[in-house]
Structures are given as C-alpha cells and as structure tokens.
Amino acid sequence: MFERFTTQARAVVELAQEEAVRLGHGYIGTEHLLLGLLDEDAGTAYAVLHGAGLDRKRVRAEVARLVPSGTGPLGDEDAEALQAIGIDLPTVRAKIEEVFGPGALDPPCPPPRRGLFRRRGTTQAQRGRRPFTARSKKVLELSLREAVALHHNYLGPEHILLGLIREGHGLAAQVLTDAGLELSDLRARTIAALDQAA
C-alpha cells in the first residue's frame, strides 16, 4: 500500500509519528494523523481543514487535553471502551502512577532478538517508532479505498483525510466534531476541492 503514497502522504505519516513523540504517546492514533494533515505541505487536505477553521496548535492542545502524555499502549479504542462502562482511563492511570510511580503501566521492553549471524535486531521501540493503533491502520486502509473509488492511481493526504472522515469514530473524528464540524460536510468539501484541482 505504501508504494502508492505520494511524497506528501508519506510526510503526513512521518509528521504523525513526530506528533506522537512530541505528545509523549506510545502509539500513532487517528489524532496524530489529523495533526500530520494540518501541515501546510499536506496540500488539499490542509487547505480543506484550515478553511474549516482548524489549526495544528489548537488541535494539538485538544489532543493533549484528551489524551495525557505517557498513555502507553492503550489507544483510542481502549479509552472509548472503558469510558462506555464508566471508567475514566486518565483518572485510573493517574491513581496507579500515584501509588506505584510514573510509568508503572508502561510495558517492559522485550529483550532484543538475535537475528541471522547472531546479530541483535532492533525493534520499532528501539528505533523510536510508534505502532499504529487498529483504528489508524483502518484509516490508512480506507484511504486506499477512497483513492481507488476516485480512480486515482496514487494516495495523497486528501485520501488520508477522506479515510479519517469515513472511519468516523476515532479521537480525530471526535476532535473534528467537537470543533463544530460535520463529517459529511467536511467530506463534501474535500471531494469538491479534489474536483476543482483536477
């Protein structure tokens, strides 16, 4: 799938990684992809989001408010599932860290595996990479479907935005709707911008 990504789309994913690191999150979620799309180099996607009144600084502040630093491997889906049964993940985490110390819920680093010729391999965590949540992987999959449906032989930031909108349940969708945006209207704006650019 990544072979279809334009340089701009790859930059969005790299920016999502940087945003996750900056926010102290141990994963790349839909919110990080949204932050990556709020870069001026994201072209049409940036223009649509910026035109809708979003900017990276405010979205980053909202994400930091909703997902405290150091949330470890628990992602959007976990927090939503716990919230549905009345458990506030940030409160639970704070209480556990108060009792057991900071980072008590962080998973231990696995010992490095030995590869071919007895060399030690490097894991994603050792390279500073964050794993994608299931929901952010779904967004990227939907992005590809959006590109195919539009008969585009490439996948650009605008397709990632369409995938984010189509997924519609992650933290990014919550941030968008909390900002007063209708996902269907945002989708229509994105499609219109693509038609105008063609």
C-alpha positions, 0 to 999 in steps of 0.5 A, spaced: 500 500 500 505 504 501 508 504 494 502 508 492 503 514 497 505 520 494 511 524 497 506 528 501 502 522 504 508 519 506 510 526 510 503 526 513 505 519 516 512 521 518 509 528 521 504 523 525 509 519 528 513 526 530 506 528 533 506 522 537 513 523 540 512 530 541 505 528 545 509 523 549 504 517 546 506 510 545 502 509 539 500 513 532 492 514 533 487 517 528 489 524 532 496 524 530 494 523 523 489 529 523 495 533 526 500 530 520 494 533 515 494 540 518 501 541 515 501 546 510 505 541 505 499 536 506 496 540 500 488 539 499 487 536 505 490 542 509 487 547 505 480 543 506 481 543 514 484 550 515 478 553 511 474 549 516 477 553 521 482 548 524 489 549 526 495 544 528 496 548 535 489 548 537 488 541 535 494 539 538 492 542 545 485 538 544 489 532 543 493 533 549 487 535 553 484 528 551 489 524 551 495 525 557 502 524 555 505 517 557 498 513 555 502 507 553 499 502 549 492 503 550 489 507 544 483 510 542 479 504 542 481 502 549 479 509 552 472 509 548 471 502 551 472 503 558 469 510 558 462 506 555 462 502 562 464 508 566 471 508 567 475 514 566 482 511 563 486 518 565 483 518 572 485 510 573 492 511 570 493 517 574 491 513 581 496 507 579 502 512 577 500 515 584 501 509 588 506 505 584 510 511 580 510 514 573 510 509 568 508 503 572 503 501 566 508 502 561 510 495 558 517 492 559 521 492 553 522 485 550 529 483 550 532 484 543 532 478 538 538 475 535 537 475 528 541 471 522 549 471 524 547 472 531 546 479 530 541 483 535 535 486 531 532 492 533 525 493 534 520 499 532 521 501 540 528 501 539 528 505 533 523 510 536 517 508 532 510 508 534 505 502 532 499 504 529 493 503 533 487 498 529 483 504 528 489 508 524 491 502 520 483 502 518 484 509 516 490 508 512 486 502 509 480 506 507 484 511 504 486 506 499 479 505 498 477 512 497 483 513 492 481 507 488 473 509 488 476 516 485 480 512 480 486 515 482 492 511 481 496 514 487 494 516 495 495 523 497 493 526 504 486 528 501 485 520 501 488 520 508 483 525 510 477 522 506 479 515 510 479 519 517 472 522 515 469 515 513 472 511 519 468 516 523 469 514 530 476 515 532 479 521 537 480 525 530 473 524 528 471 526 535 476 532 535 473 534 528 466 534 531 467 537 537 470 543 533 463 544 530 464 540 524 460 535 520 463 529 517 459 529 511 460 536 510 467 536 511 467 530 506 463 534 501 468 539 501 474 535 500 471 531 494 469 538 491 476 541 492 479 534 489 474 536 483 476 543 482 484 541 482 483 536 477 
